Amino acid sequence: MVDRYDIAIVGGGLTGTAFALALKHTPYRVALVEPRPPQEPTADWDPRVYAYSPGNVDWLRGLGGWAEPVRAQAIHGMRIFGDHGGKLAFDALETGLPELAWIAENGRLQSALWQAAGQAANIGVIAGQPESVVWGEGRHALVLADGRRIEADLLVGADGASSWLRDQAGIGYTIKDQHQAGVVANFETERPHRGIAWQWFRQDSVLAYLPLPGRRISIVWSTHEDAVPERMARSAEEFATDVAEAGHHALGSLRRITPQAAFPLKIRRAREWVRPGLVLIGDAAHTVHPLAGQGVNLGFRDCRLLAEMLATGGNPGEIGRLQAYAVRRMEDVASMQFTTGGLKSLFTNPDPLLRSLRNTGLGLTNSQDWLKQALMRHAVQ
Ligand SMILES: Cc1cc2nc3c(=O)[nH]c(=O)nc-3n(C[C@H](O)[C@H](O)[C@H](O)COP(=O)(O)OP(=O)(O)OC[C@H]3O[C@@H](n4cnc5c(N)ncnc54)[C@H](O)[C@@H]3O)c2cc1C
């Protein structure tokens, strides 16, 4: 059986589903192919929790994708601490913004996006496993495990950091493996968080507290991969004590509400993002260190620009427009990879001079309003 579409998106994670939705008012027929569609959310909290920039949340709201069943918490302030007295604080009120970011669970946002995409007349949501690609001159074809064949002028790789479509196209990637991993878990807190996010740069790790609705937080503790088995083996009580101590009891004592989960952290960039009839977006094209909470935000900004550039119609696989898209996205991604990778290296370096400099640097940044405003302007897009 052959199904013909203009655009076929491989991967229905946050990036792929949001991109499909962003095409709902275009004349294109869009297929969204995902082997593991999101489950109905339960009342339990998802350990995968991300920070979303206000610019991206506005965009998702406009698409109808920031809706039930999303549970979101606004961040009104951020407190960042160095490992030797350095401190940097951001407050939404100071910057004239209603909030600095939003925190929400991955699973619930994916469900909301998936539901909205399923209601759009021009989007075909397909639960299926792609098995091979037939590369053509004008259009390409995805062959699914159940024998279905999906032909499209443009294939979009939104299938994550280990992208299958990228491999099928033979596109390599650069990888910076700093042997880091992130351990995540959710907690109830003794004291209210008041919409404040916290981050501690420690010499051996970076710990973030992200506020969730109610008296709850999600944490991301990124550290050397050798330290992960020990953190994963800690009991609920032991881990809650470790996290409360590492966070200087900023929110009092903690009670763990989801078990620890660990993710390897590798900074990757695909060597090519576009080819005739092919584009990679989100983690399939690039990943960043999670310390700035910007991975999915970069992916959404890919979607926003690509959808805007495709809105004029015409052949979506035409290489000139895809190349123009890639050039325009490169700077945002490169600067985020450089900044987060550099910060992480700076804070894990044991040199005492660097230790003093990095802490002074946080204090200096804190005292320079223009610099804080510039940093915020980039982060809220
Ligand atoms: C510990 C940690 C904390 C993070 N915190 C943040 C944060 O606070 N803020 C932030 O912005 N980002 C954060 N990130 C990054 C964020 O997780 C990713 O950037 C984001 O999930 C990427 O979305 P994606 O849709 O591109 O890829 P994915 O979420 O990986 O989705 C890929 C989709 O493709 C599907 N798929 C896989 N293989 C195939 C195939 N062969 N065919 C079809 N479909 C396939 C998968 O089932 C999945 O649904 C964090 C990452 C980590 C590891």
PDBQT file of the ligand as one rigid body, heavy atoms in Angstrom, charges set to zero:
ROOT
HETATM    1  C1  LIG A 401      18.909  14.626  31.788  1.00  0.00    +0.000 C 
HETATM    2  C2  LIG A 401      18.358  15.507  30.716  1.00  0.00    +0.000 A 
HETATM    3  C3  LIG A 401      17.698  16.679  31.086  1.00  0.00    +0.000 A 
HETATM    4  C4  LIG A 401      17.225  17.527  30.110  1.00  0.00    +0.000 A 
HETATM    5  N1  LIG A 401      16.613  18.679  30.504  1.00  0.00    +0.000 NA
HETATM    6  C5  LIG A 401      16.161  19.546  29.552  1.00  0.00    +0.000 A 
HETATM    7  C6  LIG A 401      15.528  20.799  29.919  1.00  0.00    +0.000 A 
HETATM    8  O1  LIG A 401      15.355  21.132  31.093  1.00  0.00    +0.000 OA
HETATM    9  N2  LIG A 401      15.111  21.621  28.921  1.00  0.00    +0.000 N 
HETATM   10  C7  LIG A 401      15.286  21.279  27.608  1.00  0.00    +0.000 A 
HETATM   11  O2  LIG A 401      14.917  22.076  26.745  1.00  0.00    +0.000 OA
HETATM   12  N3  LIG A 401      15.838  20.105  27.226  1.00  0.00    +0.000 NA
HETATM   13  C8  LIG A 401      16.298  19.241  28.166  1.00  0.00    +0.000 A 
HETATM   14  N4  LIG A 401      16.884  18.058  27.772  1.00  0.00    +0.000 N 
HETATM   15  C9  LIG A 401      16.990  17.739  26.355  1.00  0.00    +0.000 C 
HETATM   16  C10 LIG A 401      15.703  17.117  25.792  1.00  0.00    +0.000 C 
HETATM   17  O3  LIG A 401      15.450  15.885  26.414  1.00  0.00    +0.000 OA
HETATM   18  C11 LIG A 401      15.864  16.858  24.304  1.00  0.00    +0.000 C 
HETATM   19  O4  LIG A 401      16.457  17.974  23.682  1.00  0.00    +0.000 OA
HETATM   20  C12 LIG A 401      14.499  16.595  23.665  1.00  0.00    +0.000 C 
HETATM   21  O5  LIG A 401      13.856  15.493  24.271  1.00  0.00    +0.000 OA
HETATM   22  C13 LIG A 401      14.680  16.293  22.189  1.00  0.00    +0.000 C 
HETATM   23  O6  LIG A 401      13.439  16.071  21.584  1.00  0.00    +0.000 OA
HETATM   24  P1  LIG A 401      13.361  15.332  20.203  1.00  0.00    +0.000 P 
HETATM   25  O7  LIG A 401      11.893  15.261  19.904  1.00  0.00    +0.000 OA
HETATM   26  O8  LIG A 401      14.270  15.986  19.220  1.00  0.00    +0.000 OA
HETATM   27  O9  LIG A 401      13.966  13.870  20.478  1.00  0.00    +0.000 OA
HETATM   28  P2  LIG A 401      13.393  12.712  21.411  1.00  0.00    +0.000 P 
HETATM   29  O10 LIG A 401      12.729  13.243  22.620  1.00  0.00    +0.000 OA
HETATM   30  O11 LIG A 401      14.529  11.757  21.605  1.00  0.00    +0.000 OA
HETATM   31  O12 LIG A 401      12.258  12.035  20.526  1.00  0.00    +0.000 OA
HETATM   32  C14 LIG A 401      12.564  11.206  19.424  1.00  0.00    +0.000 C 
HETATM   33  C15 LIG A 401      11.318  10.430  19.019  1.00  0.00    +0.000 C 
HETATM   34  O13 LIG A 401      11.643   9.638  17.883  1.00  0.00    +0.000 OA
HETATM   35  C16 LIG A 401      11.144   8.331  18.067  1.00  0.00    +0.000 C 
HETATM   36  N5  LIG A 401      11.986   7.398  17.308  1.00  0.00    +0.000 N 
HETATM   37  C17 LIG A 401      13.172   6.858  17.665  1.00  0.00    +0.000 A 
HETATM   38  N6  LIG A 401      13.628   6.050  16.697  1.00  0.00    +0.000 NA
HETATM   39  C18 LIG A 401      12.705   6.097  15.698  1.00  0.00    +0.000 A 
HETATM   40  C19 LIG A 401      12.613   5.497  14.417  1.00  0.00    +0.000 A 
HETATM   41  N7  LIG A 401      13.540   4.615  13.970  1.00  0.00    +0.000 N 
HETATM   42  N8  LIG A 401      11.549   5.780  13.643  1.00  0.00    +0.000 NA
HETATM   43  C20 LIG A 401      10.581   6.641  14.079  1.00  0.00    +0.000 A 
HETATM   44  N9  LIG A 401      10.627   7.233  15.281  1.00  0.00    +0.000 NA
HETATM   45  C21 LIG A 401      11.662   6.958  16.080  1.00  0.00    +0.000 A 
HETATM   46  C22 LIG A 401      11.182   8.082  19.571  1.00  0.00    +0.000 C 
HETATM   47  O14 LIG A 401      10.252   7.087  19.953  1.00  0.00    +0.000 OA
HETATM   48  C23 LIG A 401      10.821   9.471  20.102  1.00  0.00    +0.000 C 
HETATM   49  O15 LIG A 401       9.426   9.628  20.264  1.00  0.00    +0.000 OA
HETATM   50  C24 LIG A 401      17.382  17.194  28.723  1.00  0.00    +0.000 A 
HETATM   51  C25 LIG A 401      18.021  16.009  28.351  1.00  0.00    +0.000 A 
HETATM   52  C26 LIG A 401      18.522  15.185  29.332  1.00  0.00    +0.000 A 
HETATM   53  C27 LIG A 401      19.237  13.937  28.906  1.00  0.00    +0.000 C 
ENDROOT
TORSDOF 0
